[in-house]
Amino acid sequence: MDGHQKITIQDIYVAYRKFKTYVYYDTSNLLLRQQLADFELQNFSQCKNEQEFKEAFKKKFEPLLIIVNQNEKRCVLINYLKKISCWLVPKKIRASASWKQEAHFITNSIPMGEFKIMDFNILVDMPIEIHILSVIWVMFVGKKLNRFISKDNYAYRLSVFRHDSGKTIDGDVCANEDLDKSLRLFEPYYTGYQRWRDNALDKAVSGLNENKDVVILSMDISRYYYSVRLNINEDLPYLVSQQGETEIFNTLEKHLNSLLQSIHKKYSSVISQYTDVIGNTKFNEDRYPLPVGLLSSGVLANLYLKDFDEYVTESITPSYYGRYVDDILMVFVGKKVNLETECNSEKNVTYSPIKDFIKRHLVRDNESLEDSEMINGHLYLDNATDESRAQDFNIIIKARGSKLLIKEQKLVMEYFKPHESRAAINIFRKRLQQNSSEYRLLPFEYDIDKEFDQEAFKLDLEENDSKIRSLQGINEDKYGASKYLAHKIFLSTLPFDADENDQKYREASAEQILTYFRGHNSLCMFSLWEKVATYFIVNNEMQNLRKFYRQQIEAINCTRYESDKTTETACRQGNLVEDELKQNLHRILLCGMGMAFALNPSKLDSFKIRSSKIATNNDNVHDLAELAVMFRKTYLFRHQYQYLRGLCFTEDNLNAKSSIMGKDVLDKKIGRFSSNGVARLLSPVFMRIENIALLHYYHQLGSMMEEK
């Protein structure tokens, strides 16, 4: 290709490291983590030194290097594209028991029997090479587009290095910047999320302190990634021209855009079969949705709504506006909400303050407009649903090639007056502070004494009534359960001996956890399976772990998926979806347990289950022991649960079979920190010098004790 810029094997290696680090810190997709571990073990596990690894890496990624540097020879890309598939995972699950939905009936009984999956997510299942190509696109093209992304976007912000200051910055926008030299591709997701949420609350509180009314409006775009219709080759140059820029893409970058467009095209053909979940599957010519799980999609998701971001800040002008992918927050200071109840007798529609506020301040009048006359990025009422069903109040965002829907159920408005009680907003801010990582990791005695049920359930009470009849429901609190498990796992790794009191609470909590993770709850909380397995393993409760495993298998076997459509094709598709969902739930369960056992694979000797095999899409079959060793050898397990950071890199732990958790690891001599080049080149985390020094100290101490 013309031009001087070429992608090198070193660029591929940097992209691979950044991708692996992203997968390591991502807690939402164990299937991708397992796929990467399997890929790495197959291709690099036999490398004994740095030179062998470099040769193996170059050999494996030479075809990808050809693809990204040449417009011709696309046959290798076609082979990669043929392997693109998807993983289905549950999103919305309903118990079949009719009493679960019955009004005025409350019980602490967890629904058992059959469970119907009402909705599911479609995660991209692509060869690792395609994921690396996506990261290459971010490194070369996404980096250039970073300055066009509004500062009001808080998700998928590139971690960049500003040349004029010499500092790494997160989430800032500047033309004179480059990706930083760390393993990170994006800034940590939790810092962006906290800023997005906390900035909104800070603006609301400051408005109340100025004695002004405050309105907080939150909304969510329905099925955003699936609803996008994007042509990368056309829309990205159009975006640049809108900013008055000349052509910024060189030949190489145009080629990368074309490759990514090919990936989107193939992905769209894969997901088009799932009509029940993504609704409209009619793709305009050369306009495709964003693949869920491809890292480049995060950057494109920010860019796609650039017109909308500008419309909000320039025309709606809230005091605060922030977008986290498809979650939108607006704060209005000084605007009032009409709380007077009125009734429109002609349409028989009850007056709604939120609808009135949105009509007055957000949406444009589109009653007389044709679709072609609607402006990109502007908000309009969804007249089709508004006319046919008077109770609906849906909003649409006009975007290039699509209409994005914001359903009424996803609209929440909070209205605060300055001289009224601020209890709600103050309590919410306090909970945010208590749930911060700095707070929840402190071993306060109060938190230690709490049992699982106190965190994993919440009661819905009617107003301030303390009577029994005021109880509206007993609901599971997924966040509370997750926080409890993370806290208890952390405490179990501390060098303290459990006393009689601790043992009492541990036994009570174990019983409550097993009661909680049954039936309907098991499926709704499948993302917490790994944490539960880790909790039982670090506390050496193998009998409880076996019971937990059997309960999850029983729940998975009771899973059903039924299409709302009754055609023969829909029923046949429903059977395939059900089988896929069950298989993936089983894989997630075993991957989660494999992650936990990676801390101490020897525990598998006391964990006897009838079946623990998992089939991967490349026809490999792994049992639980193989999964544990695979996560350990590829360093993709949770490093924070090691008793000493970096213990997995010592000489006697590179075999991936010994324990690296619990203070009993100090009962034997700590091996020397290994300078093995392969471990250094494949680790998703950097080793800090203080951790290496501590390991050296314990190694020397062990040597001295042996001499005595």
N, C-alpha and C positions, 0 to 999 in steps of 0.2 A: 504494500500500500504506500501511497505517496506520503510525504512528510517524514519527519525524523523520529517522532515519538514511537517507541516500542515498549510493550510490556515484557518484562523479564521474568525468569523463574524466581528471582528474589521477590518481585511483586506478588507472585502467586503465593509464595511462602508467607509473606506478611498478611495477605488476605486470609490464608488458612489459619494463622494464629489468631487474628482478630475474630474470625468466625468461631473458632473453638472457644475463645474466651467468652463470646456472647452466649453460646450454648451452655457453657459452664454456669454462668450467672442467671440464666433463664430458668425459672422454676415451673414453667407452664407446659413444657413439651418434653416429657420423658421419652417419647418415641423417637424424636430427633436426636436426643442425647444417646440413646441406644444405637441408632443408625450410625452416628459419628464414631462411637466407640468400636463398633463392629468393623467399620471402614479402616480405622487406624490400626486395629489389631491385625487385620488381614494383610495390610500393606507395609507396616513398619515395625512389627513386633520382633522380627528376626534381626533387626539392625543392632550391631554390637557397639558401634562407635559413630561419631559424628560423620565421618566420611561415608560410611555405608548408608546412613540415613539420607545424606544429600543425594547420593546416587539413586536410591529407591524413590525419593520424592520427585526427582527430575523425571525418572522413567514413568512414574504414575501420572504426572501432570503435563507431560510433553504434548499429548493430544489437545489438552485445553489451551496450552500456550499457542499452538498453531491456530486454534479457533479464534482466539481473541486478537491475533495479529494479522489474519488474512481474511479478505472478503470471499475468496474462493475456498475450496475444500471444506464445504459445510457438511460432508457426509458424517463426520464424527459427531457434529452437533446433533444431527438427525438421530443418531443412535442414542444420544443422551435424552433427547426429547421423547423418544419412544418409551422411556422408562418413567416418565412423569405420571404420577398417580396421586392419590390423596388418602388421608386418614380421616375417618369419621369418629367424632367423639360426642358424647351427650352434652346438650346445653340445657334443655328443660325436661324434667322428668315428673310424671304425675302418678300417684298411687292409684291403683284400680279400685281400692276400697271406697265405696260411695260415701261413707260417713266422714271421710277426710275433708270433703267439701261441704258438709252439711252445716248450715248456720246454727248457732247457739249450742253446738255440741263440742265439748272440749275433752280431750283425753291425753294422757301421757303415753298411750300405747303407740309404738312405731308401726306404721303400716307394713304388713308382710304380704306374701303372695306374689301376684304379678305386678309389674310396673311398666307403664307405657311411656316411652320416650316420645315427647311431643315435638322436639326440635333438636337439631344437632349442628355442630360446627364442622367445617370442612378444612382440614389442615393440609398444606401442600406436602406431598411425599415425592421428593426429587433426588436424583443422584447428588452426592456431595459435590461433584464437579460443578453442577448448576448453581449450588449455593455459593461456591467460591467465585463463580462468574458474576453472581449478583453483588458480592462484596467488592469485586474489582470495579464494577460499574459505580458503586458508591464512592470508591477511592478516587476515581478519575472524573466521572461525570457528576455524581451527587455532590462532590466537594465544590465544584464550580457553581452548582445551583444553590448551595447553602445560603448565600447572601440574599437570595430572592425569597427565602422562607421568612415569614413574619415572626417577629420576636414574641408574638402572642401564642406561638406553637410551643408546647412544652414537652412533647414526646418525640423520640427519635432525633434528638439534637446531636449533631456530630461533635465529637470531642476534637477540637481543633487547636492549632498552635498559631499564635499571632506573631508574625515576624518582627514587627516594630517594637514589641514589648518583651519578646522572649519568654512568654508565659503561656501555659496551657489554660484554655478557657472552656467552659461548658455552656452551651446554649446561646452564645453571643453570635453576632453576624458582622462580618467584616470582609472586604475584598482582599485584604492583605493577610491571608491565613492559609494554613495547610493542616492536614490531619496530624495529630500529635504522634509521637514515636512510641507510645505505650501500646499495650495489647488491646486497649479499648477502641471500638469503632464509634459507639454512641456514649453519651454521658449516662451514668447509672439511672435506670428508669425511675427509681424511687425518689431521687433528688428532683427530677423534673416534675414528678407527680406531686411531691410535697410543695414545691414552689407554686404550681398551678392552683392547688387547693388553698394553701396558706395565704397567698397574695390576695385571693378573693375575700377571705375572711378578714384580713388586715384592712382592706379597703372598706368593707362593711362596718367594721368597728370604728374606724376613723370617721366615717360618715355619721354614725350615731353620736360620737363624741362631739361633732359639730352641730348637734341638735337637728339633724335632717333625717327624713324618712329614708329607709334603705330597702331595696328590692333585690333579692338574689334569685336569678333565673337559671335553671339548669335544664339541658336538653340533650338528647342522644339521637344520632342519626341511625336509622334502622338499616342493618346489614350493609354497612358502609363499603367495605372492601368488595362485596359481591355486586353492589349497585354502581360502582364506578365504571365508566366507559371511557377508556383512555387509549389514545394513539400516541405512543411515545415519539415516533418520528415526526409527527406533526405538532403535537401539543407543547413539547418542550421548546422548540424554536419559536413558537407563537408566544409562549410565556416570556422568553428573552426579549422578543421584539416589543412586547407591551411595556417593558421597562426602558425602552429607548436605546437598547444595547445593539451593537452590531453582532454578527454571528460569532459566538464564543466557542463553538464545538469544532475541533479539528477532525481530520479524517478518522483517526483512531476512535475518538469519542462518538462520532456518528455511527461507526461500525458497532460499538458497544450498545448504543441505543437500538440498533437494528436487531442485535442478538437478544436483547431483553424483550423486544417486541415479539420475537419468535417464541420465547418462553411463555409470555402472556397468552399468545394465541393457542398454544397447545394446552395450557392450563384451562382456558375457557371451554375447550372441547371436552375436557375431563369432567368439569363440574356441571356442565349443562344437563347431564343426565339426572341431577338431583333437583328436579323442578319443585318438589314440595318444600324445600328449605330455602332456596334463594329466590323463589318467585319468578320474576321475569328473566328468562334465559335467552331472550332474543338479543343477540349482540349485533350492533351496527357493524357495517363492514370496516374491518381493521380497528375496531374499538373494543377493548377487552377489560374485564375486571382485574383487580389486584390480587395476586396469589397470597393467600394467608399463610404466613410463616417464612416468606422470602424477605430478606433484610432490606432489599431495595424498595420494597413496597411501603416501608415506613416513611422513607424520604418522599416518595411519590404521593403518599396519602397527605402529607403536609402541603405539597405543591398544588395538588389538585383543587384544593379549596382556597387558593390564594385570592381569587376574586371575592369570595365570601368574606374572608378575613378583612379585606379592604372595605367592603360594604359595611360591615359591622362597625369598624372603627371610625369611618368617615361619615356614614349616614345615620346609623343608629346611635352612635357615640355614647356607649355606656361608660361609667366611671372606671370599670374594669372589664376586660374581655380576655378570656383564655380558652384555648382549645387543646385537649389532650386526645389526639387522633380524631375520634368521632364524638367525644364527650365535650360539651360546650358549657362554659360558665360565663354569665354576665352579671355585673353588679351595677345597679342604678342608684345613685345618691341624689336625693332631692326630688324624686318622682313619687307621686302618690298613687295609691291603688284605690279605686272606687269600691267600697265594701257594701254599698247599698244593694239590697236584694231586690231584684225586679223580675217580672215574669212577662215574657213576650207571648201574649195570648194567641197571636196569629200562628206562630210556629210551634207554640207549646214547648218552648225551650227555656229551662231555668237559667237565670242570669249567673254568669260565672266571672268572678274578678280576674282570673288568669286569662280567659279568652278576651275579655275587654282590654286588658293591659296589652296583650300581644297585638290585637288589632290596631290599637292606638299608636304603639311605639315600635313595632318590629316589621310587620308584613306590609307589602305593597298591594294596592288594589289591582287585581288581575281579572276582574269580572268581564271586562271588555277586550281582553288581550288574547291573541292567538299564541300558541306555544312558541312560534318563531319570533314573537315580539317580546318575549320575556328576556330579561337581562341576566347574563351569567353572574352567579354569586348572590343574587337578590333572593329574599324570602317572599313566598307567596302562600296563600291558603290553597289547600288541595280541594278545589271546588268539586271535583268528581265525587269524593266521599262526603263532602259537606252537604251536597244537595241530596244525595241518595239516602244518607243516614244522618239525620239532624243532630244526633248526639256526638258524632265524630267531629274532631277539630284537629285535623292533621295539617302539617306545614310541609312545604317542599322547598328545597334549595335548587335553583336552576344552576346546573354545571355543564361544562362542555360535554355534550353527548349523553347526558343523563339528567334525571330528576331524583334528587335524594330526599327520602321521606323522613320526617320527624313525627312520630306518632304521638297522639295526645297522652297516651299512657307513659311516655318518656319525658313529659313536661312536668317540672316541679318548680313552683314559685314560693319563695319565703318573703314575707313582708314584715318589717320591723319598724316600730315607731320609737323615736328617741326617748320619750318619757314613760314608756311602758317597760315591763320587766324584760331584762336581757338574759334571763336564765337559760333559755334554749341555746342561744349563740355562745354564751359563756361555757356552758356544760360541754358543748360540742368542741370548743377550742381546747378545753382541759383534756378531753378524751384524746384529741389529736396529739397533744403533748405527751400524754401517758403512753400512747401507742408508738411513739418515736423509738427508733432502735436504741438510742442512748438510754432511754428510761427503762424499756422492758427487759434489758439485759442485766439490770442491777438486781442482785439477789435479796430483795427486801423480804423480811420475815413474813410480812402480811401476804405477799404473793406466794411464798413457799407453802404456807398453810392452806391456801385455797385448793379446793378440789375441782375436778374436771367439770362437774355439772354446773358449778357456779359461773363458769366462763362460757360453756357451750350452749346454754339455753338462755332465752330472754322471755320475759312475760309481757304481754300486751294488756295494759289496764285501761279502763275507760276513765278518762280525765283523772281526777285526784281521788276518786272513790276508793275506799279501802275495803269495801264489802266484797264477799266472794263473788257475787254476781257481776262485779265490774271486770272480772277476768275475761278478756276477749280471745286469748289464745296463748299457747305455749309453742314458741317457735325455736328452731335450731339456729344457732349463731355460728356460721362458718368461720367468720373472722375471729371470734372469741375462742373457738376450738383450736384454730391454727396458732393463735398467739400463745395459748396455754401450752401446746405441745412444743413449740419452739423454745419457750422459756424453760420448761422442764428438761428438755434435752440439753440445753446449755448448762443448767445447774448440775445435771448428772455428770458433766465432763469436768467439773471443778474438783480440786483435790481435797474434798471433805468426806469424812466417813459418815454414813447415814446412821442416825440414832433411832431409837424406838419410835419416836414421834414421826420421823420422816418415813419410816417403814409403814406406819399405820396409814398415813395419807397416801402413800404410793399404792398400797393394796386397794384402798377405797377408789382411787382414781383409775386404776387398772380395770376394776369391775365396771365403773361408769363408762370408760372408753369402749369396752366391749359391748355394753348395752347400747351405747350411742351409735356405733358403727354396725348396724344391722339393717337389713331390709332396705326400705326407701331411703333412709339416711345414708347408707353405704354408697349408693349410686350418686346421690346429690353431692357427696363429699369425696368423690374419687380422687380429686387433686390432693387430698390430705393423706392418702394411703401410705405414701413414702414416710411421712413424718410419724405416723403411728408405728410403722415397722421399726423405724429408728429408735423411737421411744422405748419399745419393748426390748430391743437388742442392747442398747446402752445400759439398760437396767437389768439385763440378764433374765428376762421373763419369757423364756422360750415356750412354755406351755400356753401362756396368753397369746403369744404370736401365732402359734398353730391354730388356736381357736379363732383369732382374728382372720387368718387366711381362709379358713373354712367358711366363715360368715360372708366374706366378700365373694367367694366362688358361688355360694348359694344365691346371693343377690344378683350376680351377673347372669346366672342361669335362668332367673325369673324375669329377665328383661325382654320386653316386646316392643316392636315398632309397627305402627299401623298407619298407613297413608290415609289421609282424609278423602282421597279419590278412590272410587270403586271400580275403575276400569281394570281390565285384565293386566294391562301393562303396569299400572300403578301398583297392583297387588304383587306382581312379580318383582318389581323394583323394591317394594317394601320388604320382601323376604331377603333380598340381597343386602339391603341396608341393615336389617336386624342382625344378620350373620356378621357383617363387618363391624358393627358396634360391639357385639359380644367379643369378637376376637380382639379388638383393640383395647377393650376394658381389661381383658385377661392379660394382654401384653403390658398395659400400664401397671397393673398390680404386680406382676413379676419384675418389671423394671424397677419399681419402687422398692420392692424387697431386695433386689439385687444391689441397689444403691446403699441400702442399710447394711447388708451383709458385707459390702466392700470394706467396711471399717474393721471387720473381724471375720474373715471367711471360715475360720475354724469353728465358729458357732453353728455352721451348717451340719456338723456331725450330730448335734442334738436336735436338729430340726428335720423331722421325718414327715414328708407329705407324699401322697400317692402320685401326684402328677405335678411337675414343675418345669415343663418344657414350653418354649416360646419359638414360634416360627417367624422369620423375618421375610421381607419381600424379595430378598436375594436368595431365597431357598435355604438359608442357613437355619439350623435348629440349635437353640441353646437351652441348657437347663439352668436352674437357679444358681448353681455353683459356678458355671461358666460365666453367667452374667456378672456375678459379684467380682470374679477375678478380672473380667474384661473392664469393668468400670475402674477397678483399682489400678490395673496396668496402664490405662490410658489417662489416669489422673483426673477423671471426670466425676469422682465421688465428692461428697461435701467435705472439703478440707478443714472447715472450721470445727469439725467434731473430733479431729485428732487431739490426743492429749498434749502433744508438742507439735507445733506447726513445722511442717517439713519432714516429719517422721517417716513418711512414705518414700522419701528420697535417700534414706540411709541404706547402707549396703545390705543389711540383713532383712530389709523390708521390701526390696525391689522384687522379691519373688512373689509378692502380692498374696501371701497366705497367712501371714502372722497378724496379730492384733496391733492396731495403732490407736486404740482408744482405752481410756481408763488408766488410773495411776499405777496399775500393776505392770505397765510396760516398763516401769523403772526397776522392777525386780530382777530384770536381766540386763545384761550389758547393752547399751545403746550403740548401734553400729556407727561407723564413720559416715559423715555426710558424703554422698557419692558425687563425684565430678563427672558422672556418666553424661556424655554429651547429648544422647538421645533424650534422656529425661529432661534436661535443660531446654532442649529445642521443642519439646512437645507439651510441656506443662502449661495449663491455661492461666496460671498465676505466677507472679514473680516471687522468688524467695527473698525475704528481707535479711539484711546482714545480722540483725539482732537474733533472728531465729536460727541462723546458721551458727552463730556464736554460742547460743544456748545448747544446741545439739552437740557441738564440740565439747562444751563443758561436761555434759552428762557422759559423753564417750570417754573423756579423760578420767572422769570420776570412776566409771566402771572399770577402766583399766587399772587404776590404783587399787581398787577393792580386790580385783583378781590377784594382784601381786601380793597383797597381804594374806 
